[in-house]
Amino acid sequence: MAPTSAPPRFRFRRLRRRELPLPTPALAKFLIGKTLVREISGKRLAGRIVETEAYLTGDAACHAFRGQTPRNKSLFLRPGHAYVYFIYGSSFMLNISSGEAGVGEGVLFRAVEPLIGTEQMQRYRGTERVLDLARGPGRLAEAFDIDRSLDGVDLCAPGPLWLGTSVREPQRISESVRIGINVAADRVLRFYESGSPFVSGTRKLRE
């Protein structure tokens, strides 16, 4: 019987809050190549962040546009906290707060390249297609079992969801307009790893 290969080993550490750059677009770009980690039921899921979008003060597409509410209060925390919301009656979306405390800005995690716990992600998603596990924000949240219970979690502290350093730096980071919104759709605030097959959108939006 042929020996089974051991799972790949990746080395990374938790990001420190002081490492998170401001302003928000700088953080959205900085996160490309970093690691998203989910600890659940004694197991670890992890993936490389390959696509993000920034949402700013005065931005009509930002959930903080009309001010703070009980629903969006996590967006107003100091940088590094999870903001999770439910949309379309079917999908959760994961964001990270990115402005100074009380400001209300965030970065949406749009796509991740699976690294650790792929089989568990496949079970959560109900598919074996690795490319489709976390390509798009709704799929990403499902693959990592993210829901509103994680809203407000500190992503720079030990816990069920956190951010790690890069296991592999992106070769090139590109920018484009944001995807899937109807207002402020012309703002160039989407960042992605060029050429990654795990990035969402059309081929033109991945090159």
Sequence and secondary structure as in RCSB ss.txt:
>XXXX:A:sequence
MAPTSAPPRFRFRRLRRRELPLPTPALAKFLIGKTLVREISGKRLAGRIVETEAYLTGDAACHAFRGQTPRNKSL
FLRPGHAYVYFIYGSSFMLNISSGEAGVGEGVLFRAVEPLIGTEQMQRYRGTERVLDLARGPGRLAEAFDIDRSL
DGVDLCAPGPLWLGTSVREPQRISESVRIGINVAADRVLRFYESGSPFVSGTRKLRE
>XXXX:A:secstr
             B  GGGS SSHHHHHHHTTT EEEEEETTEEEEEEEEEEEEE TT TTSTTTT   TTTGGG
GSSTTBEEEEEETTTEEEEEEE SSTTS  EEEEEEEEEEE HHHHHHHHT   GGGSSBSHHHHHHHTT  GGG
TT BTTSSSSEEEE  SS  S EEEEE SS SSSTT EEEEEETT TTS S GGGT 
